[in-house]
Amino acid sequence: MATLTATNANSLNNAVQAAASGDVINVMNNISLDGDGSGFQGTIAVPEIPGVANITIQSSGGPYTISSNTVNQRHFNNSGGLTLQNIVLDGGDSGGGVQVYSTARITDTYLGAGCVVQNCVTTNIGGAGVSILTADAINNGYNGSTANVTLDGCTIQNNHQRTPTVAGGGVWLSGQNVTATMDNTNGETLIDGNTSQWSGGGIVVNSGSILTINNGTISNNKAALHGGGIDTFNGALTTSPPATVIMNNALILDNEAGATVDGVTNPSSSPGGSGGGIAVEEYNNFTMNGGTIQGNTATLDGGGISTMLNANLTINGTWTPSATLPAPPTSGEPCIAYNTAAVNGGGISMGTQSDGSPYLGAATPATATATITKAAIFSNTAHADGGGLHICNAAAATVNGSLIDGNIADNNGGGYYITA
């Protein structure tokens, strides 16, 4: 293992190209990728590197900032193994963050302690801060490529997707064999203040991708359409594997779906957005084994969680909650609390269409399903029906050993309401 140094854009690029598996590159001062006279300008391509270990880029002292302020210019395009820690990537409200593009190989990306990706913007492909995709996500065919990303002790903040047809303000995951893990082993992981002019203000998980959340906070993100905090999307529906989110413990706080983002309101002529905390769109899966979804809002349905056609929701607790439950997040068990929907399902909405309307008619079989066990759904508000839980007529929910308490609906069903 060698230790290399970088003092400008050219020496940083040279060090990346020369690095072997396990090498460390120490950044000695702030660096600009926009043309600093050193001989290199643009995105640094991280090549496929033999071996199993990543190359590591970190500040020596600092933390120092690598800036990339050119429109849509990413800091790094990773085709191999890359670890970033104790370093700031700043897009200056113009440039992008990290892109990982795996074609016929394995890529690995680790954003660790002290890594900050901020103020990044994209107007083309999703994920202004971090974009992870395999070739099948682009070419509609699986070629065996694999992309792994770990967010552990990093901050993804104030990044913006500024095209009302592409999703993902903070993080974008797309393709079969894309796996992402969010954890707090090396400090708190924070996804905060990101926006999307389409869906998924904080994170988008596309078909075939799997996001596992063990810890961390997803907060204050906004989407003009669905999924203020997280959006799962499956464009090909029945012909593609689902997007999957597994939440073991985390906080999803104060996110907003259907927000006005950079002056964009109701893209695609939608009447609003669903899933303030998380939108589980068609044919996708969300499992919540612990954590808190609190204080999120939606201009359509599902202030906390919204599930759509044939989406699957599973919430598993290990306790028997009661009316004496402490306010989240102190409980640690699955809680959906203090969320608000402008229409139905302040806490959870099940089985709506993307425009918020129910599925009706014999041509539409039973759609969304949910199993909710030993969870707390309380103090949520719907300005139409189903303060705690709203179930469309073509959806099915099984609720066991759970607390549904203190929820409010302006029309019908303060606790829960089933559309006839």
N, C-alpha and C positions, 0 to 999 in steps of 0.2 A: 504494500500500500504506500503510495506516494502522497506528499502534500504539495500542492501547487498554489500559486498566488495570482491574483488578478487586480489590476489597478485602473483599467479602462476597458472599453468595449472590446477592443482587439485582443488584449491579453486574456480577457474572460472567454472569448470565443475560442482562442487558441488552446487554452487550458481544457475546455470542454472537449474539443476534438482530439486532444492528446491523451485524455484521461483513460485509465484502465479501471476495471472493476474494483470498487472499494476505495478509489482515490478520493481525496478531499481537496476542494478548491476554496481557499480563504480569500474573501473579498476584502480589500484593504481600505476602501473608501467608497463614496457614492459613485455610481456608474450610470451613464446615459447610453441607451441604444439608439438614439436618434441622430447620431453623427457628432462625435466628440473630437474629430480630427485624428483619431488613433488608427484609422484604416478599416474599421468595421462599422457597419450600420445595418440594423434590421433584427429579425428574429434569430435567436441562437438555436440551431438544430442539434439536439442531443442524439447521437447515432446509436445504433444497436451495438451494445458492448458485450463481448463474451464474458461469461461468468454469471454468478447469481447475485452479486452485490451491486448496489447503486453507486454512482458517483454522488458526492455530497457537495453542495454549494452552501457556504455559510459566511457570516461576517467574522472577521478577525477584529474583535472589539465591536463597536457599533451599538445596535444593529445599523447596517448601512442599507441604502436604498438603491435598487436597480430600477431605473425609470425607462418607460417605453411609451412616449406620448404621440407617436405617429398613428394616424387613424387605422384601426383594425390590425395594427402590428402587435403580435404576441411577443412576450418576453422569451418564452421557450416553446419549442415544438419537440416533444419527447418521443423518440422511437425506441428507447432503450430503458435504462434505469436511472431515476433522478430523485435525489433527496434534497429538499430545501429546508433550512432551519436557521433561526436567528438572522433573517434577511427579509427585507420589505420589497415587494414588487408593486410599483405604482404606475398606473396607466394614465395619470394626469387627465382623467375624464375623456380620453381619446383612444389610447392603446389598449390591447387585450392582455390577459394574464398568461396562463399556462395551457397549452393544448397538447393532448396525447393522442396520437393517431397510430393504432396498431394494425398492421396489414397482415402479415403471415408469421407473426412472432409473438413473444410475450413481452409486454411492457409493464414497468412497475414505477409508480410515483408515490412518494411519501412527503407530505407536507407536515413538518414536525414543529417542535417547540420554538416559538418565536417567529415562525414564518407568517407574514401578513401579505395578503393579496388584496389590493384596494384600488378604488377609483378607476377600474378597468371598464372598457366599453366595447361592445361588438354590435355591428349592424348586419352581420351575415350569419355564420354558424352559431349555435347556441352556446351558453356558458361563458359570459364575459370574463369571470374570474378564473374558472377551471373548466376545461372542456375535455371529456374523455370519450373516445369512440373507437370502435373496431371497424374493420373494412366492411363488414356485413351491414352496418348501420347506414353506410353510404351506397353500397352497391346492391343492397337487397339480396345478398347471398352470403352464407356463412363459409368462411375459409379457414377456420381453426385458430384465428388470432384471439389473443387474450389480453385484457388490460386490467390491471389491479391498481387501485388508488387507496391510500390511507390518509385520513385527516386526523391528526393527533396533536393537539396543542397549538393548532394554527388558527388564524382569523381570516375569514373571507368576508370583506365588508365594503359596502358602498360601490358595488359593481352593477353595471346596467346593461340589459339587453334592449336595444333601441330599434327594433323592427317588429311591427305588430303582426308578424307571421312566423316568428321563430321564438322558441321558449328558452327560459333559463337565464336568470340574472346572475346568480352566484356560481352555481355548479350545474353542469350538464353531463349526464351519463347516457350513453346510447350504444346499444349493440349487444349481441349474444356474447357471453363470457366477459362482460364488463362487471366487475365486482368492486364495491366501494365500502369502506368501513370508517365510521366516525366514532372517535373515542377521546377520553380525557387522561390517558396514561401519562402523558408528558405535559400536562397543563390543560386548561379548558379549551375546547374547540368551539369556535363561535362563528355562526353564519348570520350576519346581521346587516340590515339596512340595504339589501340588494333589491333591484327592481327589474321587472320584465314587462314590456309592452304587450306581451301575449300571456303565457301561463308560466307558473313556477318562478315566483320571485326569488326564493332562496335556492331551491334545488329542483331539477327535473330529472326523473328516472324514466327513460324510454324503454320500449319493449325489449325484453331479453336481458336487461340490466338488473342487478340486485344491489340494494343499499341496505347495509346493516348499521343501525345506530345503537351504540352501546352507552354513550354519554354525549354531552355537549348541549349547546343551546342554539336554536334556530329562531331568530327574533327580528321583529320590525321589518320584515321583508314585504314587498308589495307586488302583486300581479294584476294587470289590467283585465285578465280573464280568470282562469281557475288556479287554485293552489297557491295561496299567498306564501306559505312556508315551503311546501313540497307539492309537486304535481307529478303523478304517474300518467304516462301516455302510451297508447298502443295504436299506432296508425293503421296497421294492417289487421287489427282485431283478431279474428279467428285463425288467421294464417301465420301469425307471429307468436313467439312465446311471450308471456305476460311480463310486465314490469313488476318488481317485487320490492317492498319496503318492509323490513323487520326492525321494529323499535323495541329495544330491551329496557332502555332507560334514557331519558333526555327531557329537555324542556322545549316545547314549541309554543312560543309566546308572542302575542301582539302582532301577528301577521294579518295581511288583508288581501282578500280576493275581490276582484271587481273594482279595484282602486283606479283613480286617475293617475297615470304614470307618464311623466313628461308631456302632459297635455293630451294623451291618448285615453279615451274613455270608450268602453264597450267595443273593442275591436271585433271585426267580422259581424258587425250589427247585432252582437249578442246583447240581450237585455241586462247582463251583469255577469258576475263571477261567483262560482261556488267553491266551497272548501277553503275557508280562511286559513286554517292550520294546514290541512292536507286534503287534496283532491285525489280520489282514487278513480280514475277514469275507466272507460270500458275495458272489461276483461282483465283487469289488473288486481293485485293482491296487496293488502296491508295487514300486518300482524303487530299488535301492540301488547307487549308483555310487561310493560312498566313505563313510568314516565308521566308527564303532565302536558296536556294540550289546553292552554288557558289564554283567555283574553283576545282571541282571534275573531275577525269579523268577515262576513261575506255579504255582498249585495244581492245574492240570490239565496241559495240553500246551503246548509251545513256550515255554521260558523266555525265549529271545531273540525269536523270531518264530513266530507261529502263523498258518497259512493254512487257510481253510475251503472250503466248496463252491464250485467254479469260480473260486476266487481265483487270481490270477496273481502270481508272485514272480519278479523278475529281479534278479540281483546281478552287477554288472560290475566287474572289477578290471583293472588295466593291468600288473600284475607277475606273477611266478611265485613265490608264497610258499613258504617252506621251513621246516624245523624250527628254524632259527635266527631266526625271526621275533621281533622285539622285542615286548614286551608292549604292547598297545594302551593309550592312543591314539597312541603315538609313530609308528606305521607310516603312518597317513594313508590306507591302502587299506582296502577293505571287510573288517572283522573282526567275527566273532560269537564272543565269548569269555566264559568264566567265568559263563555263565547256568545256571539250574537250573530243571528242571520236576519237579513232584512225581509226574507220570505219564510221558508220552512226549515225546521231542524236547527234550533240554536246550538245544541251540542253536536248531534249527528243527523245527517240526512241520508236516506237510502233509496236508491233506485230511480233517481230522476234522469231525464234526458239532459244533454249539455246546456239546453236553454232553461233548465229548471222545471220543465213541465213533466207530469207523470207519464209513464208508459201505459197506454190504454188499448183495449181491444183484444180479440182472440188471437190475432196474428202475433201478439207479443207475449211470449211465455214468461214464467217467473224469472226475474232478473237478479238483482243484487241479493246477496246473502250475508248474514252476520251472525256470529256467535259471540256473545258478550258474557263473560263469567267473572264474577267478583270484581267488578269495576265500580267506580263512582262517577255518576253523571249528575252534576248539580250546579245550580245557579246560572244556567244558560237561558238565553232569551231568543224567542222567535217572534217576529212581528206579524206572522200569520199563524201557522199551525205547528204544533209539536215543539214545545220549548226545549225539552231534553232530547227527544228522539222522534224523528219523522220517518215513517215507513210508507213508501208508495205501494199501491195495491198489487203491483207485480213483484214485490220484494218480500223476503222472508227473514225474520230475526228470531233467534233464540236467546233469551236473557235469563241468566241464573245467578242467584246470590249477589245481586248488584244493588247499589243505592241509586235511585233516581229521585232527587229531592230538590225542592226550592227552585225549580225551573219555571219559566213564565212564557205563555203564548198569548198574543193579543187576541187571537180568535179561538181556536180549539186545541185542547190537549196540552195543558201545561207540562205534564210529565212526558207523555208520548201521544202520538196521533197516527192512526193508520188511515191512509186515503182510501175511501170506499170505491 
